[in-house]
Amino acid sequence: MGRGDHKRKTGRNFLAQTPKNQLSDGIDVEYSEELADHDDKVAQARSRAADNRAKQK
């Protein structure tokens, strides 16, 4: 590593962020209400409650 290697702008950007068009909201669109059993409905309710808690913080 030479003198100028520490401030070089080229190379990998370790602090790069994910572009907004690639971000996901985490909602599964393949969920089918008519095929859901009791455990699925409980899991959906827990997920909604967790989302609400996360949004309040």
N, C-alpha and C positions, 0 to 999 in steps of 0.2 A: 504494500500500500504506500503509494507516494504521497507527496504533500497535498495534492489536489483531490485525492480520492474521497475524502470525508465529506466534501460539500458538493459532490457531483449530482446533478439533477437527473441523470439517466439511470436506468435500471429499474428494479422492482420497487413499487410504491407499497411499503408495508402498512401504511395508514389509509389505503384506498377504501372507499365505501361502496356498498352495493347500490347500483343505480335504482332510482325510484320505480322504473318500469319492470324491474326484476323482483321487487319485494312482494311477498305473499302475505295475505291476511290470515292464513292458516285454517281457513274454512274448507272442509271437505265437501265438494259439490256432488259426490256420488252417493250421498246418504239418501236412503229411501224410507220414507215415513211408514209406508204400508208393510215393509219387510222388517221393521224394527221390533225387537222384543222388549221386555221390561228393563233388562240391563242396559240396552241402548238408550232408552228414555232417561234412565237414572244418570247415565254418563253425560247425556246432553244437558241435563239440568245442572250437574256439577260443573260442566264446562262453562255454561252461561254464568253461574255464580262466580267462578274463578275469573272470567272476563270482566265482570262488573267490579270485582275487588281490584283487579289490575288497573282498570280505568279510573278508579277513585283515587289512586295513589299518585 
